[in-house]
Amino acid sequence: MKNKRQIITLTNPRSPISESYRALRTNIEFSSIDEKLQVLMVSSAGPGEGKSTTITNLAVTFAQSEKKVVLIDADLRKPTAHHTFSITNRLGLSSVISQQCSLEDGIQGTDIPNLDVMTSGAIPPNPAEMMNSKRMTSIIEQLRQMYDIILIDTPPLLAVTDAQIVATKSDGVILVVDQGKVKRDIASKAVKNLESVNARILGVVLNNVKRKANEEAYYYYYGVQEK
């Protein structure tokens, strides 16, 4: 399982980075008093900012807190979940949406207690249409009855419209930003794209922030102010 090393919440649960993921989980849990935050989308402005690593570790921390969790790889362009968890991608989200298999057959267990995964399935020619379908909405509603937490990994916001579409079906959005890579105006544009569909932005994960030159990169979460 060569890619398992990126799941630091499993391999090194006492590390400062793992603690940051637990803080992120706690902040999400406390960010809504009256409304249930159950379907959470994780995206980024552009590629390579660490959104898939973030959603994977967040899924593990929710599962470790005795929540029943499903991680959905809705990046139907460059999927990664099947590599991360070393599982097959023969059936997955695209298979369920196109009714090639049942919802149950599209979900796979992992060796992590309380955590299931729905991989992307075969890469389709029409990802945005699939995300916008009534079938996708129905799948999410069914999963609400089956899981405590549904985490959805999407393509980057500024690349395609998929993430904006998924945001409208989610209870909240977490934006992952690589501080060293992404300029402020690009991150602002990603936020505006979410606001244009009235998405609820729960917060931003700053990735690769270095506290001191000799320290490892870590993750930090802060809430987005209500306007």
Biotite code that builds the C-alpha atoms (Angstrom):
import biotite.structure as struc

atoms = struc.array([
    struc.Atom([0.000, 0.000, 0.000], chain_id="A", res_id=1, res_name="MET", atom_name="CA", element="C"),
    struc.Atom([2.525, 2.522, -1.224], chain_id="A", res_id=2, res_name="LYS", atom_name="CA", element="C"),
    struc.Atom([0.312, 5.589, -0.888], chain_id="A", res_id=3, res_name="ASN", atom_name="CA", element="C"),
    struc.Atom([-0.795, 4.915, 2.663], chain_id="A", res_id=4, res_name="LYS", atom_name="CA", element="C"),
    struc.Atom([2.077, 7.038, 3.933], chain_id="A", res_id=5, res_name="ARG", atom_name="CA", element="C"),
    struc.Atom([0.146, 10.228, 3.140], chain_id="A", res_id=6, res_name="GLN", atom_name="CA", element="C"),
    struc.Atom([-2.518, 9.316, 5.712], chain_id="A", res_id=7, res_name="ILE", atom_name="CA", element="C"),
    struc.Atom([-0.545, 10.813, 8.581], chain_id="A", res_id=8, res_name="ILE", atom_name="CA", element="C"),
    struc.Atom([-3.519, 10.576, 10.951], chain_id="A", res_id=9, res_name="THR", atom_name="CA", element="C"),
    struc.Atom([-3.043, 6.812, 10.720], chain_id="A", res_id=10, res_name="LEU", atom_name="CA", element="C"),
    struc.Atom([0.727, 6.521, 10.524], chain_id="A", res_id=11, res_name="THR", atom_name="CA", element="C"),
    struc.Atom([1.573, 9.215, 13.069], chain_id="A", res_id=12, res_name="ASN", atom_name="CA", element="C"),
    struc.Atom([-1.564, 10.144, 15.035], chain_id="A", res_id=13, res_name="PRO", atom_name="CA", element="C"),
    struc.Atom([0.408, 12.058, 17.681], chain_id="A", res_id=14, res_name="ARG", atom_name="CA", element="C"),
    struc.Atom([2.093, 14.406, 15.212], chain_id="A", res_id=15, res_name="SER", atom_name="CA", element="C"),
    struc.Atom([1.312, 18.147, 15.157], chain_id="A", res_id=16, res_name="PRO", atom_name="CA", element="C"),
    struc.Atom([-0.168, 17.743, 11.678], chain_id="A", res_id=17, res_name="ILE", atom_name="CA", element="C"),
    struc.Atom([-2.536, 15.010, 12.898], chain_id="A", res_id=18, res_name="SER", atom_name="CA", element="C"),
    struc.Atom([-3.523, 17.279, 15.769], chain_id="A", res_id=19, res_name="GLU", atom_name="CA", element="C"),
    struc.Atom([-4.297, 20.015, 13.233], chain_id="A", res_id=20, res_name="SER", atom_name="CA", element="C"),
    struc.Atom([-6.672, 17.665, 11.405], chain_id="A", res_id=21, res_name="TYR", atom_name="CA", element="C"),
    struc.Atom([-8.417, 16.882, 14.676], chain_id="A", res_id=22, res_name="ARG", atom_name="CA", element="C"),
    struc.Atom([-8.724, 20.614, 15.321], chain_id="A", res_id=23, res_name="ALA", atom_name="CA", element="C"),
    struc.Atom([-10.231, 20.987, 11.849], chain_id="A", res_id=24, res_name="LEU", atom_name="CA", element="C"),
    struc.Atom([-12.761, 18.253, 12.625], chain_id="A", res_id=25, res_name="ARG", atom_name="CA", element="C"),
    struc.Atom([-13.655, 19.932, 15.932], chain_id="A", res_id=26, res_name="THR", atom_name="CA", element="C"),
    struc.Atom([-14.038, 23.335, 14.279], chain_id="A", res_id=27, res_name="ASN", atom_name="CA", element="C"),
    struc.Atom([-16.394, 21.837, 11.710], chain_id="A", res_id=28, res_name="ILE", atom_name="CA", element="C"),
    struc.Atom([-18.439, 20.159, 14.435], chain_id="A", res_id=29, res_name="GLU", atom_name="CA", element="C"),
    struc.Atom([-18.769, 23.434, 16.336], chain_id="A", res_id=30, res_name="PHE", atom_name="CA", element="C"),
    struc.Atom([-19.329, 25.664, 13.307], chain_id="A", res_id=31, res_name="SER", atom_name="CA", element="C"),
    struc.Atom([-23.021, 24.889, 13.166], chain_id="A", res_id=32, res_name="SER", atom_name="CA", element="C"),
    struc.Atom([-25.251, 24.849, 16.199], chain_id="A", res_id=33, res_name="ILE", atom_name="CA", element="C"),
    struc.Atom([-28.712, 24.776, 14.627], chain_id="A", res_id=34, res_name="ASP", atom_name="CA", element="C"),
    struc.Atom([-28.065, 23.048, 11.305], chain_id="A", res_id=35, res_name="GLU", atom_name="CA", element="C"),
    struc.Atom([-26.574, 19.622, 10.847], chain_id="A", res_id=36, res_name="LYS", atom_name="CA", element="C"),
    struc.Atom([-23.369, 19.628, 8.817], chain_id="A", res_id=37, res_name="LEU", atom_name="CA", element="C"),
    struc.Atom([-23.402, 16.207, 7.239], chain_id="A", res_id=38, res_name="GLN", atom_name="CA", element="C"),
    struc.Atom([-22.384, 16.594, 3.587], chain_id="A", res_id=39, res_name="VAL", atom_name="CA", element="C"),
    struc.Atom([-19.047, 18.393, 3.330], chain_id="A", res_id=40, res_name="LEU", atom_name="CA", element="C"),
    struc.Atom([-17.265, 19.244, 0.094], chain_id="A", res_id=41, res_name="MET", atom_name="CA", element="C"),
    struc.Atom([-13.511, 19.784, 0.005], chain_id="A", res_id=42, res_name="VAL", atom_name="CA", element="C"),
    struc.Atom([-11.970, 21.627, -2.935], chain_id="A", res_id=43, res_name="SER", atom_name="CA", element="C"),
    struc.Atom([-9.156, 23.988, -3.883], chain_id="A", res_id=44, res_name="SER", atom_name="CA", element="C"),
    struc.Atom([-8.664, 26.872, -6.283], chain_id="A", res_id=45, res_name="ALA", atom_name="CA", element="C"),
    struc.Atom([-6.191, 25.017, -8.487], chain_id="A", res_id=46, res_name="GLY", atom_name="CA", element="C"),
    struc.Atom([-4.465, 21.626, -8.724], chain_id="A", res_id=47, res_name="PRO", atom_name="CA", element="C"),
    struc.Atom([-1.754, 20.345, -6.415], chain_id="A", res_id=48, res_name="GLY", atom_name="CA", element="C"),
    struc.Atom([-2.799, 22.221, -3.288], chain_id="A", res_id=49, res_name="GLU", atom_name="CA", element="C"),
    struc.Atom([-3.385, 19.152, -1.133], chain_id="A", res_id=50, res_name="GLY", atom_name="CA", element="C"),
    struc.Atom([-7.186, 18.867, -1.159], chain_id="A", res_id=51, res_name="LYS", atom_name="CA", element="C"),
    struc.Atom([-7.192, 15.072, -1.558], chain_id="A", res_id=52, res_name="SER", atom_name="CA", element="C"),
    struc.Atom([-4.658, 14.622, 1.235], chain_id="A", res_id=53, res_name="THR", atom_name="CA", element="C"),
    struc.Atom([-6.728, 16.947, 3.422], chain_id="A", res_id=54, res_name="THR", atom_name="CA", element="C"),
    struc.Atom([-10.037, 15.166, 2.771], chain_id="A", res_id=55, res_name="ILE", atom_name="CA", element="C"),
    struc.Atom([-8.439, 11.751, 3.363], chain_id="A", res_id=56, res_name="THR", atom_name="CA", element="C"),
    struc.Atom([-7.013, 12.729, 6.742], chain_id="A", res_id=57, res_name="ASN", atom_name="CA", element="C"),
    struc.Atom([-10.204, 14.532, 7.692], chain_id="A", res_id=58, res_name="LEU", atom_name="CA", element="C"),
    struc.Atom([-12.196, 11.388, 6.862], chain_id="A", res_id=59, res_name="ALA", atom_name="CA", element="C"),
    struc.Atom([-9.905, 9.320, 9.097], chain_id="A", res_id=60, res_name="VAL", atom_name="CA", element="C"),
    struc.Atom([-10.227, 11.744, 12.020], chain_id="A", res_id=61, res_name="THR", atom_name="CA", element="C"),
    struc.Atom([-14.037, 11.687, 11.759], chain_id="A", res_id=62, res_name="PHE", atom_name="CA", element="C"),
    struc.Atom([-13.950, 7.876, 11.628], chain_id="A", res_id=63, res_name="ALA", atom_name="CA", element="C"),
    struc.Atom([-11.653, 7.781, 14.669], chain_id="A", res_id=64, res_name="GLN", atom_name="CA", element="C"),
    struc.Atom([-14.269, 9.787, 16.592], chain_id="A", res_id=65, res_name="SER", atom_name="CA", element="C"),
    struc.Atom([-16.780, 6.944, 16.067], chain_id="A", res_id=66, res_name="GLU", atom_name="CA", element="C"),
    struc.Atom([-18.620, 8.669, 13.224], chain_id="A", res_id=67, res_name="LYS", atom_name="CA", element="C"),
    struc.Atom([-19.722, 6.519, 10.301], chain_id="A", res_id=68, res_name="LYS", atom_name="CA", element="C"),
    struc.Atom([-18.020, 8.147, 7.322], chain_id="A", res_id=69, res_name="VAL", atom_name="CA", element="C"),
    struc.Atom([-18.046, 7.783, 3.545], chain_id="A", res_id=70, res_name="VAL", atom_name="CA", element="C"),
    struc.Atom([-15.506, 9.567, 1.353], chain_id="A", res_id=71, res_name="LEU", atom_name="CA", element="C"),
    struc.Atom([-16.708, 10.152, -2.219], chain_id="A", res_id=72, res_name="ILE", atom_name="CA", element="C"),
    struc.Atom([-14.172, 10.776, -4.967], chain_id="A", res_id=73, res_name="ASP", atom_name="CA", element="C"),
    struc.Atom([-16.189, 13.149, -7.160], chain_id="A", res_id=74, res_name="ALA", atom_name="CA", element="C"),
    struc.Atom([-13.091, 14.278, -9.038], chain_id="A", res_id=75, res_name="ASP", atom_name="CA", element="C"),
    struc.Atom([-14.153, 12.460, -12.206], chain_id="A", res_id=76, res_name="LEU", atom_name="CA", element="C"),
    struc.Atom([-11.228, 13.966, -14.101], chain_id="A", res_id=77, res_name="ARG", atom_name="CA", element="C"),
    struc.Atom([-8.179, 13.105, -11.965], chain_id="A", res_id=78, res_name="LYS", atom_name="CA", element="C"),
    struc.Atom([-9.378, 10.698, -9.279], chain_id="A", res_id=79, res_name="PRO", atom_name="CA", element="C"),
    struc.Atom([-7.011, 9.626, -6.488], chain_id="A", res_id=80, res_name="THR", atom_name="CA", element="C"),
    struc.Atom([-8.996, 7.817, -3.757], chain_id="A", res_id=81, res_name="ALA", atom_name="CA", element="C"),
    struc.Atom([-8.495, 4.341, -5.235], chain_id="A", res_id=82, res_name="HIS", atom_name="CA", element="C"),
    struc.Atom([-4.725, 4.894, -5.163], chain_id="A", res_id=83, res_name="HIS", atom_name="CA", element="C"),
    struc.Atom([-4.755, 6.325, -1.643], chain_id="A", res_id=84, res_name="THR", atom_name="CA", element="C"),
    struc.Atom([-6.665, 3.363, -0.196], chain_id="A", res_id=85, res_name="PHE", atom_name="CA", element="C"),
    struc.Atom([-5.248, 0.745, -2.605], chain_id="A", res_id=86, res_name="SER", atom_name="CA", element="C"),
    struc.Atom([-8.698, -0.393, -3.721], chain_id="A", res_id=87, res_name="ILE", atom_name="CA", element="C"),
    struc.Atom([-10.261, -1.124, -7.093], chain_id="A", res_id=88, res_name="THR", atom_name="CA", element="C"),
    struc.Atom([-11.818, 1.611, -9.220], chain_id="A", res_id=89, res_name="ASN", atom_name="CA", element="C"),
    struc.Atom([-13.811, -0.750, -11.428], chain_id="A", res_id=90, res_name="ARG", atom_name="CA", element="C"),
    struc.Atom([-17.069, 0.509, -9.949], chain_id="A", res_id=91, res_name="LEU", atom_name="CA", element="C"),
    struc.Atom([-17.663, 3.844, -8.272], chain_id="A", res_id=92, res_name="GLY", atom_name="CA", element="C"),
    struc.Atom([-19.566, 7.119, -8.432], chain_id="A", res_id=93, res_name="LEU", atom_name="CA", element="C"),
    struc.Atom([-19.855, 7.280, -12.222], chain_id="A", res_id=94, res_name="SER", atom_name="CA", element="C"),
    struc.Atom([-21.109, 3.673, -12.252], chain_id="A", res_id=95, res_name="SER", atom_name="CA", element="C"),
    struc.Atom([-23.809, 4.472, -9.679], chain_id="A", res_id=96, res_name="VAL", atom_name="CA", element="C"),
    struc.Atom([-24.914, 7.689, -11.426], chain_id="A", res_id=97, res_name="ILE", atom_name="CA", element="C"),
    struc.Atom([-25.151, 5.897, -14.785], chain_id="A", res_id=98, res_name="SER", atom_name="CA", element="C"),
    struc.Atom([-26.993, 3.043, -13.048], chain_id="A", res_id=99, res_name="GLN", atom_name="CA", element="C"),
    struc.Atom([-24.431, 0.418, -14.024], chain_id="A", res_id=100, res_name="GLN", atom_name="CA", element="C"),
    struc.Atom([-24.462, -0.732, -10.409], chain_id="A", res_id=101, res_name="CYS", atom_name="CA", element="C"),
    struc.Atom([-26.387, -0.191, -7.188], chain_id="A", res_id=102, res_name="SER", atom_name="CA", element="C"),
    struc.Atom([-25.353, 2.370, -4.579], chain_id="A", res_id=103, res_name="LEU", atom_name="CA", element="C"),
    struc.Atom([-24.269, -0.427, -2.246], chain_id="A", res_id=104, res_name="GLU", atom_name="CA", element="C"),
    struc.Atom([-22.080, -2.006, -4.941], chain_id="A", res_id=105, res_name="ASP", atom_name="CA", element="C"),
    struc.Atom([-20.400, 1.358, -5.563], chain_id="A", res_id=106, res_name="GLY", atom_name="CA", element="C"),
    struc.Atom([-19.256, 1.634, -1.933], chain_id="A", res_id=107, res_name="ILE", atom_name="CA", element="C"),
    struc.Atom([-16.168, -0.176, -0.645], chain_id="A", res_id=108, res_name="GLN", atom_name="CA", element="C"),
    struc.Atom([-15.025, -0.768, 2.900], chain_id="A", res_id=109, res_name="GLY", atom_name="CA", element="C"),
    struc.Atom([-11.494, 0.077, 4.007], chain_id="A", res_id=110, res_name="THR", atom_name="CA", element="C"),
    struc.Atom([-9.261, -1.365, 6.701], chain_id="A", res_id=111, res_name="ASP", atom_name="CA", element="C"),
    struc.Atom([-10.010, 1.773, 8.739], chain_id="A", res_id=112, res_name="ILE", atom_name="CA", element="C"),
    struc.Atom([-12.967, 1.208, 11.114], chain_id="A", res_id=113, res_name="PRO", atom_name="CA", element="C"),
    struc.Atom([-16.040, 3.360, 10.333], chain_id="A", res_id=114, res_name="ASN", atom_name="CA", element="C"),
    struc.Atom([-14.645, 4.558, 6.983], chain_id="A", res_id=115, res_name="LEU", atom_name="CA", element="C"),
    struc.Atom([-16.047, 3.561, 3.579], chain_id="A", res_id=116, res_name="ASP", atom_name="CA", element="C"),
    struc.Atom([-15.033, 4.927, 0.193], chain_id="A", res_id=117, res_name="VAL", atom_name="CA", element="C"),
    struc.Atom([-16.836, 5.466, -3.077], chain_id="A", res_id=118, res_name="MET", atom_name="CA", element="C"),
    struc.Atom([-14.179, 5.796, -5.755], chain_id="A", res_id=119, res_name="THR", atom_name="CA", element="C"),
    struc.Atom([-14.758, 7.757, -8.957], chain_id="A", res_id=120, res_name="SER", atom_name="CA", element="C"),
    struc.Atom([-15.500, 4.778, -11.182], chain_id="A", res_id=121, res_name="GLY", atom_name="CA", element="C"),
    struc.Atom([-14.624, 5.018, -14.875], chain_id="A", res_id=122, res_name="ALA", atom_name="CA", element="C"),
    struc.Atom([-13.837, 8.562, -16.045], chain_id="A", res_id=123, res_name="ILE", atom_name="CA", element="C"),
    struc.Atom([-16.909, 9.702, -18.031], chain_id="A", res_id=124, res_name="PRO", atom_name="CA", element="C"),
    struc.Atom([-17.066, 12.137, -20.966], chain_id="A", res_id=125, res_name="PRO", atom_name="CA", element="C"),
    struc.Atom([-19.544, 14.398, -19.122], chain_id="A", res_id=126, res_name="ASN", atom_name="CA", element="C"),
    struc.Atom([-18.488, 14.887, -15.466], chain_id="A", res_id=127, res_name="PRO", atom_name="CA", element="C"),
    struc.Atom([-20.291, 18.213, -14.964], chain_id="A", res_id=128, res_name="ALA", atom_name="CA", element="C"),
    struc.Atom([-23.571, 16.805, -16.285], chain_id="A", res_id=129, res_name="GLU", atom_name="CA", element="C"),
    struc.Atom([-23.205, 13.838, -13.943], chain_id="A", res_id=130, res_name="MET", atom_name="CA", element="C"),
    struc.Atom([-22.640, 16.126, -10.951], chain_id="A", res_id=131, res_name="MET", atom_name="CA", element="C"),
    struc.Atom([-25.667, 18.207, -11.950], chain_id="A", res_id=132, res_name="ASN", atom_name="CA", element="C"),
    struc.Atom([-27.970, 15.213, -12.380], chain_id="A", res_id=133, res_name="SER", atom_name="CA", element="C"),
    struc.Atom([-31.006, 14.385, -10.256], chain_id="A", res_id=134, res_name="LYS", atom_name="CA", element="C"),
    struc.Atom([-29.386, 10.990, -9.775], chain_id="A", res_id=135, res_name="ARG", atom_name="CA", element="C"),
    struc.Atom([-26.404, 12.624, -7.992], chain_id="A", res_id=136, res_name="MET", atom_name="CA", element="C"),
    struc.Atom([-28.801, 14.493, -5.708], chain_id="A", res_id=137, res_name="THR", atom_name="CA", element="C"),
    struc.Atom([-30.636, 11.261, -4.970], chain_id="A", res_id=138, res_name="SER", atom_name="CA", element="C"),
    struc.Atom([-27.371, 9.440, -4.181], chain_id="A", res_id=139, res_name="ILE", atom_name="CA", element="C"),
    struc.Atom([-26.397, 12.102, -1.630], chain_id="A", res_id=140, res_name="ILE", atom_name="CA", element="C"),
    struc.Atom([-29.855, 11.938, -0.024], chain_id="A", res_id=141, res_name="GLU", atom_name="CA", element="C"),
    struc.Atom([-29.601, 8.151, 0.270], chain_id="A", res_id=142, res_name="GLN", atom_name="CA", element="C"),
    struc.Atom([-26.135, 8.422, 1.806], chain_id="A", res_id=143, res_name="LEU", atom_name="CA", element="C"),
    struc.Atom([-27.496, 10.860, 4.408], chain_id="A", res_id=144, res_name="ARG", atom_name="CA", element="C"),
    struc.Atom([-29.580, 7.992, 5.741], chain_id="A", res_id=145, res_name="GLN", atom_name="CA", element="C"),
    struc.Atom([-26.593, 5.629, 5.835], chain_id="A", res_id=146, res_name="MET", atom_name="CA", element="C"),
    struc.Atom([-23.718, 7.759, 7.195], chain_id="A", res_id=147, res_name="TYR", atom_name="CA", element="C"),
    struc.Atom([-23.031, 10.421, 9.806], chain_id="A", res_id=148, res_name="ASP", atom_name="CA", element="C"),
    struc.Atom([-20.532, 12.268, 7.606], chain_id="A", res_id=149, res_name="ILE", atom_name="CA", element="C"),
    struc.Atom([-20.287, 12.388, 3.803], chain_id="A", res_id=150, res_name="ILE", atom_name="CA", element="C"),
    struc.Atom([-17.068, 13.952, 2.482], chain_id="A", res_id=151, res_name="LEU", atom_name="CA", element="C"),
    struc.Atom([-16.885, 14.820, -1.223], chain_id="A", res_id=152, res_name="ILE", atom_name="CA", element="C"),
    struc.Atom([-13.604, 15.432, -3.064], chain_id="A", res_id=153, res_name="ASP", atom_name="CA", element="C"),
    struc.Atom([-14.074, 17.558, -6.211], chain_id="A", res_id=154, res_name="THR", atom_name="CA", element="C"),
    struc.Atom([-11.899, 18.954, -8.995], chain_id="A", res_id=155, res_name="PRO", atom_name="CA", element="C"),
    struc.Atom([-10.342, 22.403, -8.413], chain_id="A", res_id=156, res_name="PRO", atom_name="CA", element="C"),
    struc.Atom([-12.841, 25.259, -8.488], chain_id="A", res_id=157, res_name="LEU", atom_name="CA", element="C"),
    struc.Atom([-11.145, 27.352, -11.155], chain_id="A", res_id=158, res_name="LEU", atom_name="CA", element="C"),
    struc.Atom([-10.587, 24.478, -13.578], chain_id="A", res_id=159, res_name="ALA", atom_name="CA", element="C"),
    struc.Atom([-14.138, 23.283, -14.247], chain_id="A", res_id=160, res_name="VAL", atom_name="CA", element="C"),
    struc.Atom([-17.703, 23.847, -12.987], chain_id="A", res_id=161, res_name="THR", atom_name="CA", element="C"),
    struc.Atom([-18.020, 20.465, -11.215], chain_id="A", res_id=162, res_name="ASP", atom_name="CA", element="C"),
    struc.Atom([-17.121, 21.799, -7.763], chain_id="A", res_id=163, res_name="ALA", atom_name="CA", element="C"),
    struc.Atom([-19.600, 24.684, -7.923], chain_id="A", res_id=164, res_name="GLN", atom_name="CA", element="C"),
    struc.Atom([-22.336, 22.210, -8.816], chain_id="A", res_id=165, res_name="ILE", atom_name="CA", element="C"),
    struc.Atom([-21.457, 19.856, -5.949], chain_id="A", res_id=166, res_name="VAL", atom_name="CA", element="C"),
    struc.Atom([-21.326, 22.837, -3.565], chain_id="A", res_id=167, res_name="ALA", atom_name="CA", element="C"),
    struc.Atom([-25.044, 23.431, -4.140], chain_id="A", res_id=168, res_name="THR", atom_name="CA", element="C"),
    struc.Atom([-25.751, 19.870, -2.945], chain_id="A", res_id=169, res_name="LYS", atom_name="CA", element="C"),
    struc.Atom([-23.519, 20.123, 0.143], chain_id="A", res_id=170, res_name="SER", atom_name="CA", element="C"),
    struc.Atom([-24.099, 21.491, 3.643], chain_id="A", res_id=171, res_name="ASP", atom_name="CA", element="C"),
    struc.Atom([-20.728, 23.224, 3.688], chain_id="A", res_id=172, res_name="GLY", atom_name="CA", element="C"),
    struc.Atom([-17.465, 23.696, 1.802], chain_id="A", res_id=173, res_name="VAL", atom_name="CA", element="C"),
    struc.Atom([-13.858, 23.605, 2.971], chain_id="A", res_id=174, res_name="ILE", atom_name="CA", element="C"),
    struc.Atom([-11.352, 25.314, 0.689], chain_id="A", res_id=175, res_name="LEU", atom_name="CA", element="C"),
    struc.Atom([-7.750, 24.079, 0.693], chain_id="A", res_id=176, res_name="VAL", atom_name="CA", element="C"),
    struc.Atom([-5.148, 26.694, -0.207], chain_id="A", res_id=177, res_name="VAL", atom_name="CA", element="C"),
    struc.Atom([-1.421, 26.076, -0.665], chain_id="A", res_id=178, res_name="ASP", atom_name="CA", element="C"),
    struc.Atom([0.018, 29.221, 0.821], chain_id="A", res_id=179, res_name="GLN", atom_name="CA", element="C"),
    struc.Atom([3.231, 28.967, -1.128], chain_id="A", res_id=180, res_name="GLY", atom_name="CA", element="C"),
    struc.Atom([1.579, 28.269, -4.465], chain_id="A", res_id=181, res_name="LYS", atom_name="CA", element="C"),
    struc.Atom([-1.648, 30.236, -4.690], chain_id="A", res_id=182, res_name="VAL", atom_name="CA", element="C"),
    struc.Atom([-1.837, 34.004, -4.938], chain_id="A", res_id=183, res_name="LYS", atom_name="CA", element="C"),
    struc.Atom([-4.462, 35.823, -2.918], chain_id="A", res_id=184, res_name="ARG", atom_name="CA", element="C"),
    struc.Atom([-6.449, 36.935, -5.993], chain_id="A", res_id=185, res_name="ASP", atom_name="CA", element="C"),
    struc.Atom([-6.741, 33.345, -7.232], chain_id="A", res_id=186, res_name="ILE", atom_name="CA", element="C"),
    struc.Atom([-8.008, 32.168, -3.846], chain_id="A", res_id=187, res_name="ALA", atom_name="CA", element="C"),
    struc.Atom([-10.436, 35.124, -3.806], chain_id="A", res_id=188, res_name="SER", atom_name="CA", element="C"),
    struc.Atom([-11.764, 34.124, -7.207], chain_id="A", res_id=189, res_name="LYS", atom_name="CA", element="C"),
    struc.Atom([-12.395, 30.580, -5.923], chain_id="A", res_id=190, res_name="ALA", atom_name="CA", element="C"),
    struc.Atom([-14.313, 32.014, -2.960], chain_id="A", res_id=191, res_name="VAL", atom_name="CA", element="C"),
    struc.Atom([-16.373, 34.220, -5.309], chain_id="A", res_id=192, res_name="LYS", atom_name="CA", element="C"),
    struc.Atom([-17.221, 31.167, -7.421], chain_id="A", res_id=193, res_name="ASN", atom_name="CA", element="C"),
    struc.Atom([-18.587, 29.480, -4.308], chain_id="A", res_id=194, res_name="LEU", atom_name="CA", element="C"),
    struc.Atom([-20.457, 32.568, -3.176], chain_id="A", res_id=195, res_name="GLU", atom_name="CA", element="C"),
    struc.Atom([-22.080, 32.870, -6.605], chain_id="A", res_id=196, res_name="SER", atom_name="CA", element="C"),
    struc.Atom([-23.938, 29.600, -5.966], chain_id="A", res_id=197, res_name="VAL", atom_name="CA", element="C"),
    struc.Atom([-24.669, 30.534, -2.333], chain_id="A", res_id=198, res_name="ASN", atom_name="CA", element="C"),
    struc.Atom([-22.350, 27.847, -1.002], chain_id="A", res_id=199, res_name="ALA", atom_name="CA", element="C"),
    struc.Atom([-21.685, 27.863, 2.715], chain_id="A", res_id=200, res_name="ARG", atom_name="CA", element="C"),
    struc.Atom([-17.930, 28.243, 3.154], chain_id="A", res_id=201, res_name="ILE", atom_name="CA", element="C"),
    struc.Atom([-17.018, 26.731, 6.515], chain_id="A", res_id=202, res_name="LEU", atom_name="CA", element="C"),
    struc.Atom([-13.385, 27.707, 6.405], chain_id="A", res_id=203, res_name="GLY", atom_name="CA", element="C"),
    struc.Atom([-10.047, 27.553, 4.701], chain_id="A", res_id=204, res_name="VAL", atom_name="CA", element="C"),
    struc.Atom([-7.221, 25.093, 5.246], chain_id="A", res_id=205, res_name="VAL", atom_name="CA", element="C"),
    struc.Atom([-3.866, 26.782, 4.717], chain_id="A", res_id=206, res_name="LEU", atom_name="CA", element="C"),
    struc.Atom([-1.459, 24.172, 3.459], chain_id="A", res_id=207, res_name="ASN", atom_name="CA", element="C"),
    struc.Atom([2.353, 24.247, 3.605], chain_id="A", res_id=208, res_name="ASN", atom_name="CA", element="C"),
    struc.Atom([2.532, 27.062, 6.112], chain_id="A", res_id=209, res_name="VAL", atom_name="CA", element="C"),
    struc.Atom([5.970, 26.911, 7.713], chain_id="A", res_id=210, res_name="LYS", atom_name="CA", element="C"),
    struc.Atom([6.253, 28.175, 11.252], chain_id="A", res_id=211, res_name="ARG", atom_name="CA", element="C"),
    struc.Atom([10.053, 28.088, 11.230], chain_id="A", res_id=212, res_name="LYS", atom_name="CA", element="C"),
    struc.Atom([12.523, 27.156, 8.537], chain_id="A", res_id=213, res_name="ALA", atom_name="CA", element="C"),
    struc.Atom([13.409, 23.863, 10.238], chain_id="A", res_id=214, res_name="ASN", atom_name="CA", element="C"),
    struc.Atom([9.837, 22.730, 10.959], chain_id="A", res_id=215, res_name="GLU", atom_name="CA", element="C"),
    struc.Atom([7.608, 20.531, 8.872], chain_id="A", res_id=216, res_name="GLU", atom_name="CA", element="C"),
    struc.Atom([4.733, 22.022, 6.944], chain_id="A", res_id=217, res_name="ALA", atom_name="CA", element="C"),
    struc.Atom([1.473, 21.925, 8.810], chain_id="A", res_id=218, res_name="TYR", atom_name="CA", element="C"),
    struc.Atom([-2.189, 22.657, 8.297], chain_id="A", res_id=219, res_name="TYR", atom_name="CA", element="C"),
    struc.Atom([-4.144, 25.440, 9.884], chain_id="A", res_id=220, res_name="TYR", atom_name="CA", element="C"),
    struc.Atom([-7.843, 26.138, 9.885], chain_id="A", res_id=221, res_name="TYR", atom_name="CA", element="C"),
    struc.Atom([-9.707, 29.356, 10.403], chain_id="A", res_id=222, res_name="TYR", atom_name="CA", element="C"),
    struc.Atom([-13.368, 30.193, 10.034], chain_id="A", res_id=223, res_name="GLY", atom_name="CA", element="C"),
    struc.Atom([-14.693, 32.442, 7.304], chain_id="A", res_id=224, res_name="VAL", atom_name="CA", element="C"),
    struc.Atom([-16.408, 35.475, 8.799], chain_id="A", res_id=225, res_name="GLN", atom_name="CA", element="C"),
    struc.Atom([-20.126, 35.821, 8.305], chain_id="A", res_id=226, res_name="GLU", atom_name="CA", element="C"),
    struc.Atom([-20.993, 38.767, 6.095], chain_id="A", res_id=227, res_name="LYS", atom_name="CA", element="C"),
])
